[in-house]
Amino acid sequence: MEILKAVILGIVQGIGEFLPISSSGHLVVVDHLFDAIAGHSPVKDADADMLFNIVVHLGTLLSILIVYREAIWKLRLQPRVCLNIVLASIPAGVLGLLFKEQFEVAFSTPLVVGVCWFVTAAMLLIGQRLERNEISYEDLPPHKAFFIGVFQAIALLPGVSRSGSTITGGLLSGLQRGSAGAFSFLMAIPVIGGAAVLELKDVVTGDVTIGNPAPLLVGGLTAFLVGWLVLRWLVLLIAKGRLHWFAYYCCAAGTLTVVWQLFASVSEIGQTAAR
């Protein structure tokens, strides 16, 4: 069951990390649904959940490195782009360090995910509506790179898509569609890598135990393979201006999740009263 669960969550991560529908949000919801179906206790191990989340994110990070390998190689000759990536990483890095425990709590709450999916939908529609398609990411001014980084910081909440929010920030900053997508995923490299380093530090110091490594390895490999295929497809969708498709999906997913959680809360209250 743990291996099957790892495969399912790896697929969810591979699809959700790149499509603007929030991989973290789907991991939370699918994980809770899986446990509910399997009859497991709703009590969650926040450390174990966060460690698995980091490993599958590393799988999708590897797919970014492969798909954008040419753009990454060119960075050695583009100090301005490198500076912009650093500037864009600051907001999420600062918030992640200051509020690590609060975000870990949010990662265990499907209701938060449901509400945040509506935020993602709104950003996707606004970004596509107000896009200007003026400049490439090579010509992006530093202050606009930091502005895009603020959108990435918002995506620390599960249910707010990192790719959706940063692509929206790029479009609002005047980036061309392809450049908005490319800069979004170049930004993901230090953020995902930094989060992995922080989590792995806890493993090295013994604060977080790995347990059975098989589900971690299976989940990470699955996320890599699925993510590689999905990212190549998403590049084409961004160029065609199809982000609104995912806004409708996020609205539907958010509605179903909120309704599910409200019914679960009412049911729990009724059971408590019956005792």
Secondary structure, 3 states (H helix, E strand, C coil): CHHHHHHHHHHHHHHHCCCCCCHHHHHHHHHHHHHHHHCCCCCCCHHHHHHHHHHHHHHHHHHHHHHCHHHHHHHHHCHHHHHHHHHHHHHHHHHHHHCHHHHHHHCCCHHHHHHHHHHHHHHHHHHHHHCCCCECHHHCCHHHHHHHHHHHHHCCCCCCCHHHHHHHHHHHCCECHHHHHHHHHHHHHHHHHHHHHHHHHHHHHCCCCCCCHHHHHHHHHHHHHHHHHHHHHHHHHHHCCCCHHHHHHHHHHHHHHHHHHHHHHHHHHHHHHHC
